[in-house]
Amino acid sequence: MNVFSCGVLLLLTAGLASCTSGTGSLGDDDYRRLREEMVEKQLRARDITDEAVLAAMARVPRHLFVPPEMAASAYRDSPLPIGHGQTISQPYMVALMTQLARAAPGKKALDVGTGSGYQAAVLAEIVDQVYSIEILPELAEAARRRLLRLGYEKVEVRCGDGYAGWPEHAPFDLIIVAAAPGEVPQPLIEQLAPGGRLLIPVGEMHQELVVIAKAEDGSISRQAYGGVRFVPMTGEAQRRQ
Ligand SMILES: C[S@@+](CC[C@H](N)C(=O)[O-])C[C@H]1O[C@@H](n2cnc3c(N)ncnc32)[C@H](O)[C@@H]1O
């Protein structure tokens, strides 16, 4: 079984490695080169084939979504700490979820677990509108400011519990969730548009990446994609466990 790493366990090693990397200060051209290498070696060399996703990952300045002391490590094949015990997901995981969700122009996305705002920015490079929910007020505010500063005006960030989705803007063509509940939240399934896809890590000790697809007639199918490791979903998801 594939095990994709995205969460807290790897974070400690990734964080320590980056603190001792000693790469000095890098310029825009260095970061562009690191981004291109990330796209070729970590994404295209695996199974990321959607050119829109690859182009989006090549454009979004990931080094501006991590703490400044981690900038030189931003394009490594790992998650990184962003404060408050949370992480920015591994680049491959962001690309994979965006590809599996079938992000495309003309679509409307819901992003649950804004964190740094990086996944929201990648989505905004492709789809028409992104709604992003983060439960921690400090992270929500920092991501909102960062996304505005970087010109991602089509992302709206709200502080709240993503378990309930964002009914005022539903239905969504795609929903990407970056924190793992024990079970798929029913409100998220209800807020999927016909033809829509929900990507969500599910489980406690053992998590799987689940793809929920809603057919045009409203029927639901569920497919497990492989083992993953995400931070747990807090709020209502935790109360139900
Ligand atoms: C792996 S991090 C997300 C990474 C993020 N997508 C990025 O690009 O940086 C998971 C995030 O989900 C948030 N989270 C956890 N439970 C949540 C909930 N019930 N509703 C909304 N956000 C939640 C955490 O606070 C954390 O910021």
The ligand as an ORCA input file, in Angstrom:
! r2SCAN-3c Opt
* xyz 0 1
  C      -2.028     19.765      7.222
  S      -2.615     21.347      7.764
  C      -3.173     22.060      6.280
  C      -2.197     22.501      5.299
  C      -2.764     23.525      4.354
  N      -3.734     22.967      3.433
  C      -1.656     24.250      3.650
  O      -1.647     24.278      2.423
  O      -0.818     24.820      4.365
  C      -4.251     21.016      8.421
  C      -4.996     22.259      8.867
  O      -6.333     21.878      9.182
  C      -6.751     22.680     10.261
  N      -7.948     22.035     10.859
  C      -8.007     20.980     11.713
  N      -9.291     20.703     12.008
  C     -10.048     21.610     11.327
  C     -11.457     21.835     11.227
  N     -12.357     21.110     11.905
  N     -11.890     22.836     10.424
  C     -11.002     23.610      9.728
  N      -9.659     23.447      9.810
  C      -9.189     22.448     10.583
  C      -5.545     22.744     11.154
  O      -5.622     23.812     12.083
  C      -4.417     22.909     10.117
  O      -4.134     24.254      9.877
*
